[in-house]
Amino acid sequence: MFAVIETGGKQYKVSENDVIFVEKLDAEDGAKVEFDVVALSTDDGIKTGAPYIDGAKVTGEVLKTGKAKKIYVSTYKPKKGEKRKIGHRQPYTKVEIKSIG
């Protein structure tokens, strides 16, 4: 059994006990979070919502929040003497899926 959840403008296919990295959530470590379900797989087949399935929720526990590895972006304009190098670290939340219901 699996579910497709939506958070942070992205969709994730999850099952119980999965650990996923999602866009940063406003939750502390150890907090319980609920996600809206877009699609749900059962023994009868796959149910899809428009846009979400009523009454279906996926609960998870926040394991940690942090930042990803730094990536560097460089820009350069020839013949102008202009160049710059900037870095970016994307914040994330690590979530363990506890139950699908």
Backbone torsions as a table, in degrees:
resi	resn	phi	psi	omega
1	MET	NA	133.6	178.1
2	PHE	-140.4	166.3	177.8
3	ALA	-137.7	155.2	173.7
4	VAL	-110.4	118.2	-178.5
5	ILE	-110.1	161.8	178.8
6	GLU	-126.0	128.5	175.2
7	THR	-157.1	140.2	178.6
8	GLY	64.8	27.1	179.9
9	GLY	76.8	10.3	179.8
10	LYS	-128.3	159.6	177.4
11	GLN	-115.0	141.1	-177.7
12	TYR	-129.9	135.7	173.7
13	LYS	-90.5	119.0	-174.8
14	VAL	-130.5	154.3	167.6
15	SER	-131.3	175.1	-177.2
16	GLU	-62.9	144.8	179.2
17	ASN	69.7	11.8	173.8
18	ASP	-76.9	148.6	174.4
19	VAL	-114.7	122.4	-177.4
20	ILE	-126.5	155.4	175.0
21	PHE	-108.0	118.8	-178.0
22	VAL	-119.6	170.9	175.1
23	GLU	-59.4	154.1	-173.8
24	LYS	-56.3	129.7	177.5
25	LEU	-107.7	152.9	176.5
26	ASP	-85.3	72.9	179.9
27	ALA	-147.6	145.8	179.1
28	GLU	-84.1	166.4	178.0
29	ASP	-63.4	134.8	-179.5
30	GLY	88.1	-3.6	-179.0
31	ALA	-79.0	153.2	176.2
32	LYS	-90.7	137.4	178.1
33	VAL	-129.1	150.4	177.3
34	GLU	-119.1	142.8	-179.7
35	PHE	-119.8	148.0	174.5
36	ASP	-78.7	142.5	-175.4
37	VAL	-101.0	125.6	177.9
38	VAL	-89.4	-41.5	179.4
39	ALA	-143.5	149.6	-177.1
40	LEU	-138.4	130.5	178.6
41	SER	-99.4	127.1	176.4
42	THR	-128.7	-175.3	177.5
43	ASP	-67.4	-27.7	-179.0
44	ASP	-78.7	-19.0	-177.8
45	GLY	140.7	-156.4	-177.5
46	ILE	-109.0	129.5	175.0
47	LYS	-104.2	137.3	176.2
48	THR	-121.2	150.8	179.9
49	GLY	-104.4	173.2	178.6
50	ALA	-134.9	82.4	-4.4
51	PRO	-85.4	-20.0	-178.3
52	TYR	-120.0	159.0	176.4
53	ILE	-85.2	126.1	-179.6
54	ASP	-67.5	131.5	175.9
55	GLY	83.0	-7.5	180.0
56	ALA	-95.2	129.9	179.3
57	LYS	-136.7	147.4	172.3
58	VAL	-115.6	126.3	179.9
59	THR	-107.8	146.1	-179.7
60	GLY	-144.7	170.3	179.1
61	GLU	-122.9	132.5	179.3
62	VAL	-75.0	120.6	178.1
63	LEU	-86.9	-45.5	176.9
64	LYS	-165.3	161.0	171.9
65	THR	-120.1	149.0	-178.1
66	GLY	-169.2	-164.4	178.6
67	LYS	-125.1	145.3	179.2
68	ALA	-75.1	176.9	177.4
69	LYS	-64.8	150.8	-177.8
70	LYS	-74.2	135.2	171.8
71	ILE	-112.2	149.8	-179.4
72	TYR	-112.5	138.2	178.0
73	VAL	-122.8	130.1	-179.9
74	SER	-118.8	140.7	172.8
75	THR	-123.1	149.1	-176.6
76	TYR	-151.1	131.4	175.4
77	LYS	-118.3	115.3	-177.1
78	PRO	-66.3	148.9	176.3
79	LYS	65.6	7.5	179.8
80	LYS	-114.7	-11.6	-177.9
81	GLY	69.9	26.7	-177.3
82	GLU	-114.7	121.9	173.0
83	LYS	-152.4	149.2	177.3
84	ARG	-151.8	155.9	-179.1
85	LYS	-131.7	121.6	178.4
86	ILE	-125.7	154.6	179.3
87	GLY	-118.2	158.2	-179.9
88	HIS	-146.1	134.9	174.0
89	ARG	-120.7	115.7	-177.4
90	GLN	-78.9	125.2	176.0
91	PRO	-73.3	147.6	-179.2
92	TYR	-143.4	166.8	172.9
93	THR	-128.4	129.5	179.0
94	LYS	-94.9	120.4	-173.6
95	VAL	-123.9	136.6	172.6
96	GLU	-104.3	127.6	-179.3
97	ILE	-79.1	122.3	-177.7
98	LYS	-95.1	-46.8	-177.0
99	SER	-150.3	153.5	176.5
100	ILE	-121.7	122.7	-177.0
101	GLY	-148.4	NA	NA
